[in-house]
């Protein structure tokens, strides 16, 4: 199945909105929701892939996951 995922980074968002420099090695683009197409066999697998690529411990927030097909 294909999923559309929307992710932002709360640390980047907070830093930019407070007039600070965003964290090193995280794109300032993540102040806004970034959209990605992902393929996974299930919603649970999709969530695991997201956590691996964009860990919540690093400030990433999953805004939504939508099934495309």
N, C-alpha and C positions, 0 to 999 in steps of 0.2 A: 504494500500500500504506500501511497504518497501522502505526505503531510506538509502543510504550510505552517511554519513556526515563526513566532514573533518574539524577539529577545532584546532586552536592553540591559545596560549595566548601571546599577544604582550608584556605585562609587564614582563612575564617570559623570553620571547625571548630577549628582550632588556637587562634585567638584566644579563642574562648568557653571552650574547655576549659582554657586557661591563665589564665582570669579577666580577660582583656583585652577591650577594646572591638573589635568586629568592624570590618573595613575599611568606610570610608564608601562609600555608594551600593550596597552589596551587602546584600541582606536577610539578617538573622540566621537566617531560616528555612532558609537553605542550609547550616546546620550539619548538618541531617539531609537525607537524600535527598529530593529533590523529584521528583515524577512528572509527566510531560507526555506527551500524545498528540501525535504528529506524523505528518503525511502527506508522503510522498516517493515518488518513482518507484523508488528502489532503496536498499539499505543505504548505499551510498557517498554518495548524495545526502543521506540522513538525517544521516550523519556530518558532511558539509560544512555543513549547516544548523546542527547543534549547535555546531560550532566557530565559526561566525559569531555565533550568539546567546550562547553561553557559552564563551568562549575559554579553552583550557587555560593560556595565558599569564597569565590573571587568576585562576588557582587553581581553576577548575572541573574537576571530575573526573566522567567518565561511568562510573557504576557498572554500568549495563547498558543494552542495547537489545534489546527483544523485539518480534518481528513479531506484530502483532495480527491482520491479515488479509492 
